[in-house]
Amino acid sequence: MASQSNTTKEKLVDDEEVLQAVILADSFNKRFRPLSAGKPRCLLPICNAPLLDWTLESLALAGVQEVFVICRSHADQVKEAIKESKWSKPGSGMKIVPIMTSKETYSPGDAMRDIYTRGLVTSDFVLVMGDLVSNVRIDEVVRLHKERRKSNKDAIMTIVVKESGAEHRTRARGESSIFVLDSETSECLHYEPVTGFPSTKVAKLPREILAEHPEVEIRNDLIDCSIDICSVEVPSLFQDNFDYLDIRRDFVHGVLTSDLLMKSIHLYVVQEGYAARVQDTRSYESISKDILSRWTFPLVPDDNHPGGHNYEHLRGNRYIAKDGSVVLARTCKIGSNTLIGPSTQVSENVQVISSVIGQNCRIGAGSIIDNSYIFDNTVIGPNCKIQRSIIGSSCMIKENTLVQNGSLIGDGVILGPDVALSPFERLSVKRSIFAHTPVTEDSDEEDSDLEAVEENQEQIRGNFNLGKDSNALVWPRGPPDEEEDIEDVENYNNQRFMRLGDDASDIFSSDAGSETSEEEETSSDDETDSQYDGRSLSVLSDASAPSDIPSFPDDTEKEFQAEVRQSLERAFAEGHSVDNAAVELKTLRMASNVSLTRVRQAVIAAIVEQIPLVDSGAVQQREKIASVVGRWGALIDKIGGVDAVETVGLLQAHCATSSRMPLFGQILAALYQDDIVDEDDIRTWHGLPASKGEDRKPGPETESFKKCWLIASHMIKQFDDQESEEDSEEEGESEDDVTSKPPGTAQQQTPSEDEEESGEEDGAIHTPLQSSALVGEKTESPSPSPAESEEDDEESEE
């Protein structure tokens, strides 16, 4: 009886337990300088709401009731922001306690030790960074973690991760992870960090893991959401091990490799939802695009905006403040994936392309805002061009100023007029200008860096022209003079993978010092252009742009190709219907005003790359090709403007540059089998000079073009042989016919009963070609599964 009473008591205590969360508001790195010179990173806006508010909204969705915000840098600003936010009002549903840590807190490990010293957490808690954007319901993860803890007290942490493709735009290029986990229990057996430079090419797996676990998964396709469900023991482990600085590289790796701790860490792979960290300027752009594309629903500008603004959602993912305070000139052009905050004015002939503009901003006549982010109270003068950059709050960019790729302009900067910034410039103002950031003995490390910039300004700036009225300081460009630890994730070359607008292609294209002056000049010219790997769409075409404003056809096409690729990846992964996928592609095409050829090119490339490569044999490979083409091949024509000859040409062009080049003939046969191309289309394409690779420069790609043409030649020969056999059969039949046939009616006659039973149709390819690896007999598709039948019914209703 006593035992039952104790069990009941424990259950009641567990049910009434408050779910706590800890937010580490400091970034502990310098990736956003100088934007973070006057304010903490967690208060930088993304889509016109502070990052910290997005994190708090994410925790509110998960049912968190008590939050401790741990901060050192600019702690007074963080406290004031929380005090003024909706979270401090009665009925907010969460209790938020800002905690200022000691001056010696320089890493997440130091913050965790401070949490232990203060005794903040009393039970299992959620640990996140202050730059999280997520709609994942982690309450289920918490429940599973607590259930596991009941049977295994040594399970101290559950890490939330999400699957992603290699080209996922929120996947970190400079810093990612390899997880080794038990297939059955999801226990993390080994962790290894991966850096972009120096590139990680080999992962070392302890031999005893393979000895103790018969089946393991080695995963490099997981995005680390930086959401951890921790037991109350975790802070104490940091206290016992002062060499634990980073939560992943030190703590997780240390726990998994320790023979003394005997603790375990598990992974939870999220199947649905969105979660990502704004950990650098590149991910800042990626997550901004995802918010505008509504991947974070219900956290979207028009529904549950953390900043409290009310936006109207218009076609093409355009968001305009709903209070009527936005003034848009009649001749301005607002592109898709764009957000414009309250009380902002956009003048005549302005182009805003896939950008975010804060509240109370002014955009002068004839200016172009291209894939950029403008914070509150900033003025952009006439005929300026802001290209893939971030402009802080209360800035003034005067007329005829060019701000190029990857530039970061800190708060309060005055720039121009008639200034052209090089790519990746960083500007700020003096410390004394920040009224809310007095210079004290306890100044943050950011302040000391700013002081060093001030002291060396003449040497850094040189003859740099910033305009006659400018108050800007120029931050150093390039790697630091002192020798740095190249193994550190914060080394200069690795940071290039993390900064906005930098493709870092030259890091692996040549060894240091091997570039000629001509190559350096070319590289410099390339950086001047808007080179980026496609994160959004532009609705502006060359024809719609005024003649005196430069257009960006190359960038627009890159953006469009990337958006199409991402749209198709979602369709493949989530099993969309062909009709729904086609509708989305048509919408993208109309928004970006590109040709159907480009759409068809992207669709064909995606379908070809979706085909898995099989080593078990040709028959199995053909089955895989038939499956993919049968499921998605119709999408090629669903997008509109059916052109089967062009389809064959685009298939050849893609296969010639792809690892799936040996499959060209089988893929073409599958397209023929599914009536996406026919014999006449193949013959027409085959006769074109371009199909033979003529007028192309010699090289491997041209050789692949010729190989594809030869494969098609073999297919056409089979067509000819088949026609000869059919003609012979028809001649034999005509000699035996008792009744003569009228001329011209051979294709219109009713098939015989034997032909109906055999399922053959006039004009089909018959038995002699059935065994060919290139062309198969056209047959009726097998009966669909119940799930496919239901899907087809839904499509027909639509």
CORDA-V407567 format. One record per residue. N is the residue number from 0. PHI is phi in degrees with one decimal (999 if undefined). OMEGA is omega in degrees with one decimal (NA if undefined). Layout:
N/PHI/OMEGA + N/PHI/OMEGA
This chain:
0/999/178.7 + 1/-62.9/-179.6 + 2/-63.8/179.1 + 3/-64.2/179.6 + 4/-64.4/178.9 + 5/-64.7/179.0 + 6/-62.3/179.4 + 7/-62.5/179.7 + 8/-63.1/179.3 + 9/-62.6/-179.9 + 10/-64.1/179.8 + 11/-64.0/178.9 + 12/-63.9/179.9 + 13/-65.4/-179.1 + 14/-66.7/-176.6 + 15/-91.6/-177.3 + 16/-66.5/-179.6 + 17/-80.1/177.7 + 18/-81.3/-177.7 + 19/-102.3/175.6 + 20/-138.4/175.6 + 21/-120.1/176.2 + 22/-107.9/172.5 + 23/-87.9/-171.1 + 24/-76.6/179.3 + 25/-79.0/-179.2 + 26/-89.1/-179.9 + 27/61.2/171.5 + 28/-151.0/-171.0 + 29/-119.7/-171.0 + 30/-72.8/-178.7 + 31/-105.0/176.6 + 32/-62.5/2.3 + 33/-93.3/178.9 + 34/-60.9/-179.7 + 35/-97.2/-179.4 + 36/-71.8/-177.7 + 37/-113.6/-180.0 + 38/-153.1/178.2 + 39/-71.3/-178.5 + 40/-59.0/-175.5 + 41/-64.3/177.1 + 42/-102.4/172.7 + 43/-66.8/-177.8 + 44/-82.0/167.3 + 45/-129.8/-172.6 + 46/52.9/171.9 + 47/67.8/171.7 + 48/-142.7/-179.3 + 49/-57.6/179.4 + 50/-54.9/-178.6 + 51/-61.0/178.5 + 52/-66.7/176.4 + 53/-63.5/179.6 + 54/-66.0/179.2 + 55/-65.1/175.9 + 56/-62.8/179.3 + 57/-62.3/178.8 + 58/-70.2/177.8 + 59/-63.9/176.8 + 60/-60.8/-176.7 + 61/-86.6/178.1 + 62/83.3/177.4 + 63/-69.0/-175.4 + 64/-109.2/-178.2 + 65/-136.1/-175.2 + 66/-127.7/171.8 + 67/-106.8/178.9 + 68/-99.3/-176.2 + 69/-95.7/-177.1 + 70/-146.4/173.3 + 71/-123.3/-177.4 + 72/-71.5/177.5 + 73/52.6/-175.2 + 74/-60.8/-179.5 + 75/-62.1/178.0 + 76/-65.9/178.8 + 77/-63.0/179.5 + 78/-61.2/-179.5 + 79/-64.8/179.3 + 80/-63.2/178.5 + 81/-66.4/-179.7 + 82/-62.2/-178.1 + 83/-86.6/-176.1 + 84/-83.8/179.5 + 85/-67.5/-176.3 + 86/-72.2/179.1 + 87/-91.5/-179.2 + 88/-86.1/177.9 + 89/-59.7/179.1 + 90/85.9/-179.9 + 91/-70.0/177.6 + 92/90.1/178.9 + 93/-135.8/172.7 + 94/-99.1/-176.3 + 95/-114.7/-178.1 + 96/-120.3/175.2 + 97/-76.2/-178.2 + 98/-122.8/176.6 + 99/-91.0/-178.6 + 100/-87.1/-177.3 + 101/-72.8/-179.5 + 102/-64.3/-176.6 + 103/-86.1/179.5 + 104/-85.0/-176.4 + 105/-117.5/-177.3 + 106/-154.2/174.3 + 107/-57.1/178.3 + 108/-62.2/176.6 + 109/-62.0/178.7 + 110/-64.0/178.7 + 111/-65.6/177.1 + 112/-66.8/177.1 + 113/-67.6/176.7 + 114/-61.3/179.7 + 115/-65.4/-178.3 + 116/-61.6/-178.9 + 117/-80.9/-179.2 + 118/64.5/-173.7 + 119/-72.4/-173.8 + 120/-97.2/-177.2 + 121/-119.0/179.8 + 122/-156.5/176.4 + 123/-56.6/-175.4 + 124/-140.1/178.3 + 125/-97.1/179.8 + 126/-114.6/179.1 + 127/-137.9/173.0 + 128/-93.5/-175.9 + 129/-81.4/178.5 + 130/-126.9/-177.2 + 131/-87.6/170.0 + 132/-123.2/-172.0 + 133/-154.8/169.0 + 134/-119.5/-178.5 + 135/-73.6/177.1 + 136/-82.7/-175.2 + 137/-82.3/175.9 + 138/-61.1/177.0 + 139/-68.7/177.2 + 140/-65.1/178.2 + 141/-62.2/-179.7 + 142/-61.8/179.3 + 143/-65.1/178.4 + 144/-61.9/-179.4 + 145/-68.4/176.3 + 146/-63.1/179.3 + 147/-65.9/-178.7 + 148/-65.3/-179.9 + 149/-65.6/-179.0 + 150/-100.8/-177.6 + 151/-143.5/-177.2 + 152/-68.3/-179.4 + 153/-86.0/177.4 + 154/-81.3/-167.7 + 155/-94.4/-175.8 + 156/-152.7/171.2 + 157/-122.8/-177.6 + 158/-96.7/179.1 + 159/-90.0/178.7 + 160/-131.2/-179.8 + 161/-139.4/178.7 + 162/-67.0/177.7 + 163/-153.6/173.6 + 164/-78.9/-177.6 + 165/-63.5/-176.8 + 166/-102.5/179.3 + 167/-57.8/-170.5 + 168/-72.3/175.4 + 169/-93.1/177.0 + 170/-78.5/-176.2 + 171/-66.7/178.8 + 172/-89.2/-177.0 + 173/-91.4/-175.4 + 174/-149.9/176.8 + 175/-138.3/-170.7 + 176/-143.8/167.5 + 177/-113.3/177.3 + 178/-112.6/171.9 + 179/-112.1/-174.9 + 180/-134.5/175.3 + 181/-73.0/-173.8 + 182/-63.8/-174.8 + 183/-88.5/-172.9 + 184/-101.7/-175.8 + 185/62.6/175.7 + 186/-72.0/177.2 + 187/-78.5/-176.6 + 188/-94.4/-177.8 + 189/-157.7/177.8 + 190/-132.5/177.5 + 191/-142.9/178.4 + 192/-73.7/-179.7 + 193/-125.9/178.2 + 194/-114.6/177.0 + 195/-76.5/177.4 + 196/-144.9/-7.8 + 197/-65.3/-173.4 + 198/-65.4/178.3 + 199/-89.2/-176.3 + 200/-108.9/-176.9 + 201/-131.3/174.1 + 202/-107.6/-178.2 + 203/-95.3/-177.9 + 204/-110.2/179.1 + 205/-56.8/-175.5 + 206/-62.6/-176.0 + 207/-66.7/177.2 + 208/-64.0/179.3 + 209/-68.9/179.8 + 210/-71.6/-175.4 + 211/-91.5/-176.4 + 212/-125.9/-176.3 + 213/-66.2/-178.2 + 214/-140.4/179.3 + 215/-131.7/174.6 + 216/-115.1/175.4 + 217/-106.7/-169.6 + 218/-115.2/171.2 + 219/-119.6/-177.6 + 220/-112.7/-175.1 + 221/-112.9/171.9 + 222/-85.0/177.0 + 223/-77.8/-176.6 + 224/-76.5/-175.6 + 225/56.7/171.4 + 226/-115.0/-176.4 + 227/-123.6/170.8 + 228/-97.5/-171.2 + 229/-114.8/170.3 + 230/-79.7/-178.2 + 231/-66.5/179.6 + 232/-75.3/-172.5 + 233/-59.5/178.3 + 234/-59.4/-179.8 + 235/-68.3/177.2 + 236/-68.0/173.8 + 237/-65.3/179.6 + 238/-64.2/-178.6 + 239/-80.8/-176.0 + 240/-130.9/-174.5 + 241/-74.3/175.9 + 242/-86.0/174.5 + 243/-80.4/179.1 + 244/-108.0/179.1 + 245/-93.2/-175.4 + 246/-68.0/-179.0 + 247/-88.8/-171.8 + 248/-66.2/-177.9 + 249/-107.4/-174.0 + 250/-69.9/-177.1 + 251/-61.8/179.7 + 252/-61.9/-179.3 + 253/-66.9/179.4 + 254/-64.5/-176.0 + 255/-73.1/-178.8 + 256/-101.8/-177.9 + 257/-83.5/175.2 + 258/-89.7/-175.8 + 259/-102.4/-174.5 + 260/-69.6/179.3 + 261/57.3/177.9 + 262/-107.0/-179.2 + 263/-126.3/179.1 + 264/-127.5/-178.1 + 265/-118.6/175.3 + 266/-109.6/170.9 + 267/-124.8/-178.1 + 268/-89.9/-178.3 + 269/-71.8/179.1 + 270/-91.9/-178.2 + 271/-131.3/176.8 + 272/101.4/-175.5 + 273/-130.5/175.7 + 274/-156.0/178.6 + 275/-160.7/179.4 + 276/-109.5/173.7 + 277/-87.4/-173.1 + 278/-98.2/175.8 + 279/-162.3/-175.9 + 280/-69.4/176.1 + 281/-66.7/178.9 + 282/-69.3/173.8 + 283/-57.9/178.4 + 284/-64.4/-176.0 + 285/-61.3/-177.6 + 286/-71.5/174.1 + 287/-58.0/178.6 + 288/-62.8/-179.0 + 289/-66.2/177.6 + 290/-64.0/179.9 + 291/-66.3/178.1 + 292/-85.2/170.8 + 293/74.3/175.4 + 294/-72.3/-178.1 + 295/-97.6/-177.4 + 296/-52.2/11.3 + 297/-86.7/177.4 + 298/-85.9/-178.3 + 299/-131.4/-174.0 + 300/-57.6/-174.0 + 301/-94.7/-173.2 + 302/-127.0/-174.7 + 303/-144.4/-173.9 + 304/-68.6/-176.3 + 305/-61.3/-179.6 + 306/-79.8/179.0 + 307/82.6/177.7 + 308/-76.5/178.6 + 309/-119.3/-176.1 + 310/-113.6/173.3 + 311/-96.6/-178.6 + 312/-92.8/-179.1 + 313/-108.0/-178.1 + 314/-57.5/-179.1 + 315/81.3/-178.9 + 316/55.7/170.8 + 317/-99.4/-178.4 + 318/-121.8/-179.9 + 319/-121.6/179.4 + 320/-52.2/-168.7 + 321/-87.5/-175.1 + 322/-81.9/177.7 + 323/79.6/-176.8 + 324/-89.0/-179.7 + 325/-79.7/178.7 + 326/-113.5/179.3 + 327/-115.6/178.5 + 328/-64.9/-175.5 + 329/-61.5/-174.8 + 330/-97.6/177.7 + 331/-77.4/-178.9 + 332/-123.0/-179.9 + 333/-107.2/-176.5 + 334/-79.6/178.9 + 335/-70.9/-179.5 + 336/52.9/-176.5 + 337/-133.0/178.1 + 338/-129.6/-180.0 + 339/-124.9/-174.8 + 340/-78.4/-177.3 + 341/-61.2/173.3 + 342/59.2/178.0 + 343/-99.1/179.8 + 344/-116.7/178.8 + 345/-117.5/-170.8 + 346/-86.4/-176.0 + 347/-63.3/173.6 + 348/59.0/175.6 + 349/-83.3/173.9 + 350/-116.0/176.2 + 351/-115.8/-171.9 + 352/-116.5/173.6 + 353/46.2/-174.3 + 354/-134.0/175.5 + 355/-121.2/178.7 + 356/-118.3/-176.5 + 357/-72.6/-179.2 + 358/-87.9/177.0 + 359/58.0/176.9 + 360/-104.4/177.3 + 361/-130.8/178.6 + 362/-114.8/-174.7 + 363/-72.9/-175.0 + 364/-60.2/174.9 + 365/77.6/-178.5 + 366/-83.4/179.4 + 367/-123.8/174.6 + 368/-111.1/-170.2 + 369/-114.0/177.5 + 370/50.0/-176.2 + 371/-128.0/-173.0 + 372/-133.7/-175.2 + 373/-110.0/-179.0 + 374/-80.5/-172.1 + 375/-60.6/169.1 + 376/61.6/-179.8 + 377/-102.2/179.6 + 378/-114.6/174.2 + 379/-108.1/-175.9 + 380/-73.8/-178.9 + 381/-66.9/172.9 + 382/55.2/174.4 + 383/-98.4/175.8 + 384/-134.4/178.1 + 385/-111.4/-169.8 + 386/-120.3/175.8 + 387/45.6/-178.2 + 388/-138.2/177.6 + 389/-119.8/-179.6 + 390/-112.4/-177.2 + 391/-68.7/-177.2 + 392/-80.2/175.4 + 393/57.8/176.0 + 394/-91.0/173.8 + 395/-132.6/177.4 + 396/-103.7/-172.4 + 397/-81.0/-168.7 + 398/-57.3/175.9 + 399/58.2/179.6 + 400/-107.0/179.0 + 401/-111.3/176.5 + 402/-116.6/-170.4 + 403/-98.0/-174.3 + 404/-36.5/167.6 + 405/72.9/-179.6 + 406/-78.5/177.3 + 407/-121.9/-178.6 + 408/-111.7/-177.3 + 409/-70.3/-178.8 + 410/-58.5/171.1 + 411/77.8/-177.2 + 412/-76.0/170.8 + 413/-108.3/-174.0 + 414/-134.8/176.0 + 415/100.7/7.4 + 416/-85.5/174.2 + 417/55.0/-179.7 + 418/-121.0/175.0 + 419/-122.6/177.9 + 420/-81.0/172.2 + 421/-72.9/176.8 + 422/-60.0/172.8 + 423/66.2/173.8 + 424/-75.4/176.6 + 425/-129.3/-177.3 + 426/-127.2/174.3 + 427/-148.0/175.0 + 428/-109.5/179.5 + 429/-66.7/-178.8 + 430/-61.1/-175.9 + 431/-65.6/-178.6 + 432/-75.1/178.8 + 433/-77.5/-177.6 + 434/-63.6/-177.0 + 435/-90.8/-179.0 + 436/-127.9/179.4 + 437/-66.2/178.4 + 438/-84.0/-177.8 + 439/-129.3/177.3 + 440/-67.0/-178.2 + 441/-97.4/-178.8 + 442/-57.3/-179.8 + 443/-70.6/177.1 + 444/-61.2/176.9 + 445/-60.1/-179.8 + 446/-66.2/179.0 + 447/-66.0/176.1 + 448/-64.5/179.3 + 449/-65.1/177.1 + 450/-63.1/178.7 + 451/-64.8/177.5 + 452/-64.0/179.1 + 453/-62.9/-176.3 + 454/-66.2/-176.3 + 455/-107.4/-173.1 + 456/-62.6/-178.5 + 457/-62.1/179.7 + 458/-70.1/-178.1 + 459/-72.3/-172.0 + 460/-73.6/-179.1 + 461/60.1/-179.6 + 462/-96.2/-176.2 + 463/-65.6/-179.7 + 464/-93.9/178.2 + 465/-114.2/-178.4 + 466/103.4/-172.8 + 467/-67.5/-177.4 + 468/-105.3/-173.5 + 469/-71.9/174.9 + 470/-112.7/-168.5 + 471/-85.2/167.9 + 472/-103.4/178.3 + 473/-95.2/178.4 + 474/-86.8/-176.4 + 475/-59.3/177.1 + 476/-109.8/177.4 + 477/81.2/-177.4 + 478/-68.7/178.3 + 479/-65.6/-178.0 + 480/-68.2/-177.0 + 481/-72.0/179.5 + 482/-70.1/-178.0 + 483/-118.1/-179.5 + 484/-75.1/-174.5 + 485/-70.0/177.7 + 486/-79.0/-177.2 + 487/-72.8/-179.0 + 488/-64.5/-178.9 + 489/-89.5/179.4 + 490/-64.4/-169.3 + 491/-58.8/-178.1 + 492/-63.4/178.9 + 493/-68.4/178.3 + 494/-65.3/177.8 + 495/-64.7/175.8 + 496/-70.5/-173.1 + 497/-109.7/-175.3 + 498/-100.9/-176.5 + 499/-61.3/172.4 + 500/82.6/-176.9 + 501/-107.9/178.1 + 502/-85.2/176.0 + 503/52.4/-176.3 + 504/-67.7/-176.8 + 505/-75.7/-177.6 + 506/-63.9/-178.4 + 507/-105.5/-176.5 + 508/-76.4/-179.9 + 509/-156.1/175.6 + 510/-77.0/-179.9 + 511/-59.9/176.3 + 512/83.8/-176.2 + 513/-93.3/-178.3 + 514/-74.2/173.8 + 515/-82.9/179.3 + 516/-62.6/178.7 + 517/-66.3/178.8 + 518/-66.6/179.6 + 519/-64.1/178.9 + 520/-63.8/178.6 + 521/-62.8/179.3 + 522/-60.9/179.3 + 523/-64.8/178.4 + 524/-62.9/-179.7 + 525/-63.4/-178.9 + 526/-65.8/-179.9 + 527/-65.7/179.0 + 528/-76.1/179.3 + 529/-81.5/-179.2 + 530/-95.0/173.1 + 531/-153.4/-167.2 + 532/-90.4/170.1 + 533/78.6/-179.1 + 534/-121.3/-175.6 + 535/-159.9/-178.3 + 536/-121.2/172.1 + 537/-117.6/179.4 + 538/-89.7/-172.4 + 539/-96.3/175.9 + 540/-103.8/177.7 + 541/-61.1/-176.2 + 542/-68.8/-176.2 + 543/-84.0/-178.1 + 544/-85.3/175.2 + 545/-58.8/-173.5 + 546/-66.0/-177.2 + 547/-91.4/179.0 + 548/-114.6/-179.3 + 549/-64.6/178.0 + 550/-108.2/-173.3 + 551/-132.1/-176.3 + 552/-63.4/-178.8 + 553/-65.6/-179.4 + 554/-65.3/-179.8 + 555/-60.3/179.7 + 556/-66.2/177.5 + 557/-60.2/179.4 + 558/-60.8/-177.1 + 559/-63.6/-179.4 + 560/-59.1/179.9 + 561/-66.8/179.8 + 562/-65.2/177.6 + 563/-63.6/179.4 + 564/-59.8/179.7 + 565/-66.8/177.8 + 566/-62.2/179.9 + 567/-70.0/177.2 + 568/-61.2/177.0 + 569/-65.0/-179.4 + 570/-62.4/178.8 + 571/-64.4/-174.3 + 572/-70.1/-174.5 + 573/-99.8/175.2 + 574/67.3/178.1 + 575/-63.1/172.9 + 576/-75.0/179.5 + 577/-61.8/-179.6 + 578/-63.5/-179.7 + 579/-66.0/177.6 + 580/-62.9/179.7 + 581/-65.8/179.2 + 582/-61.7/-179.7 + 583/-65.6/179.3 + 584/-67.3/177.5 + 585/-62.9/178.5 + 586/-63.5/178.4 + 587/-63.0/-178.4 + 588/-65.5/179.1 + 589/-64.4/-179.0 + 590/-68.9/-175.4 + 591/-100.4/175.3 + 592/57.7/176.7 + 593/-110.8/-175.6 + 594/-76.3/176.5 + 595/-62.8/179.2 + 596/-58.4/-179.7 + 597/-65.8/177.6 + 598/-64.9/-178.7 + 599/-62.6/178.8 + 600/-59.6/-178.8 + 601/-67.6/-179.7 + 602/-65.5/-179.8 + 603/-62.3/179.7 + 604/-60.8/-178.8 + 605/-65.7/-179.6 + 606/-67.0/-179.8 + 607/-62.2/-178.6 + 608/-72.1/177.2 + 609/-74.3/-178.3 + 610/-73.8/178.9 + 611/-74.1/176.3 + 612/-87.4/-173.8 + 613/-116.6/179.3 + 614/-98.9/-171.2 + 615/-80.3/177.6 + 616/149.6/-177.0 + 617/-66.6/-178.7 + 618/-63.3/179.8 + 619/-64.1/178.6 + 620/-65.4/178.1 + 621/-62.8/178.5 + 622/-63.0/178.7 + 623/-64.3/179.3 + 624/-63.0/-179.6 + 625/-62.0/-179.6 + 626/-64.8/-177.9 + 627/-68.5/-179.4 + 628/-66.1/178.2 + 629/-64.0/-179.0 + 630/-79.8/-170.3 + 631/-120.3/-175.8 + 632/-58.6/-178.4 + 633/-62.0/-178.9 + 634/-63.9/-178.9 + 635/-59.3/-179.1 + 636/-92.8/-178.2 + 637/-67.0/-177.2 + 638/-75.6/177.4 + 639/106.7/176.1 + 640/58.5/-174.9 + 641/-58.9/178.0 + 642/-146.2/-173.8 + 643/-68.4/178.3 + 644/-63.7/177.4 + 645/-64.2/178.9 + 646/-59.6/179.3 + 647/-64.1/179.9 + 648/-63.0/179.2 + 649/-69.3/175.8 + 650/-62.2/178.1 + 651/-61.8/-177.3 + 652/-62.4/-179.9 + 653/-73.0/-178.9 + 654/-61.8/-179.0 + 655/-65.4/-179.9 + 656/-115.5/-174.3 + 657/-121.0/175.9 + 658/-69.0/180.0 + 659/-94.6/178.6 + 660/-56.0/178.9 + 661/-62.8/-178.3 + 662/-92.9/-174.3 + 663/-53.4/-176.9 + 664/-62.8/-179.3 + 665/-68.5/177.7 + 666/-67.4/177.9 + 667/-61.8/177.6 + 668/-63.6/178.5 + 669/-66.8/175.8 + 670/-64.0/175.8 + 671/-64.6/-178.6 + 672/-60.2/-177.2 + 673/-94.2/175.7 + 674/62.0/174.9 + 675/-82.6/169.5 + 676/-129.7/176.5 + 677/-123.9/-174.6 + 678/-60.3/-179.1 + 679/-63.0/178.8 + 680/-63.7/-179.1 + 681/-64.4/179.4 + 682/-65.1/-179.9 + 683/-61.6/178.3 + 684/-61.2/-176.3 + 685/-63.3/-179.4 + 686/-85.3/180.0 + 687/-75.8/178.0 + 688/-58.8/-177.2 + 689/-65.8/-178.0 + 690/-67.9/179.4 + 691/-87.9/-178.3 + 692/78.6/179.2 + 693/-68.3/-179.7 + 694/62.9/176.0 + 695/-106.2/177.7 + 696/-68.5/178.5 + 697/-59.6/179.5 + 698/162.5/-178.0 + 699/-58.9/-178.3 + 700/-66.2/178.0 + 701/-64.8/176.1 + 702/-60.8/177.6 + 703/-66.3/175.1 + 704/-57.8/-177.7 + 705/-65.6/178.2 + 706/-62.6/177.4 + 707/-61.4/-179.5 + 708/-64.2/178.8 + 709/-66.0/176.8 + 710/-62.1/178.3 + 711/-65.6/177.1 + 712/-60.3/177.4 + 713/-62.6/178.2 + 714/-64.4/-179.5 + 715/-65.8/175.8 + 716/-60.3/176.8 + 717/-64.6/175.3 + 718/-58.4/-178.8 + 719/-62.0/178.8 + 720/-61.0/-179.5 + 721/-64.5/179.6 + 722/-63.6/178.8 + 723/-62.3/179.4 + 724/-63.9/179.5 + 725/-65.9/178.3 + 726/-62.7/179.1 + 727/-62.2/179.4 + 728/-63.8/179.8 + 729/-64.4/178.4 + 730/-64.5/178.1 + 731/-64.0/179.9 + 732/-67.9/-176.4 + 733/-66.5/179.5 + 734/-68.4/-178.2 + 735/-89.1/-177.4 + 736/-64.8/174.9 + 737/-82.3/-179.1 + 738/-102.2/179.6 + 739/-75.9/-178.6 + 740/-103.7/176.6 + 741/-65.2/178.7 + 742/-62.6/173.8 + 743/80.7/-176.8 + 744/-112.1/-175.2 + 745/-62.7/-176.7 + 746/-85.4/-175.9 + 747/-104.9/-174.4 + 748/-72.9/179.7 + 749/-75.0/179.9 + 750/-65.3/179.6 + 751/-72.9/178.8 + 752/-62.2/179.2 + 753/-63.4/-179.9 + 754/-67.0/178.5 + 755/-65.5/-179.7 + 756/-66.5/-178.3 + 757/-78.6/178.3 + 758/78.0/-178.3 + 759/-83.4/177.4 + 760/-123.4/175.5 + 761/-64.2/178.9 + 762/89.0/-179.4 + 763/-80.0/174.1 + 764/-84.7/-170.2 + 765/-101.1/-167.3 + 766/-50.8/-174.4 + 767/-56.6/-177.3 + 768/-103.9/-175.4 + 769/-63.0/-175.9 + 770/-85.6/-176.9 + 771/-71.1/176.1 + 772/-78.6/-176.2 + 773/-98.9/-175.2 + 774/-125.1/176.8 + 775/-113.2/179.1 + 776/-68.4/176.3 + 777/-72.6/-179.6 + 778/-128.9/177.7 + 779/-70.6/179.8 + 780/-68.7/176.9 + 781/-63.6/-179.4 + 782/-60.8/-178.1 + 783/-72.3/175.6 + 784/-71.2/178.6 + 785/-54.0/-179.2 + 786/-64.3/179.2 + 787/-67.9/179.4 + 788/-63.1/178.7 + 789/-62.6/179.8 + 790/-63.2/179.1 + 791/-63.6/178.2 + 792/-61.4/179.5 + 793/-63.6/179.9 + 794/-64.5/-178.9 + 795/-67.2/176.8 + 796/-64.5/177.2 + 797/-62.2/NA
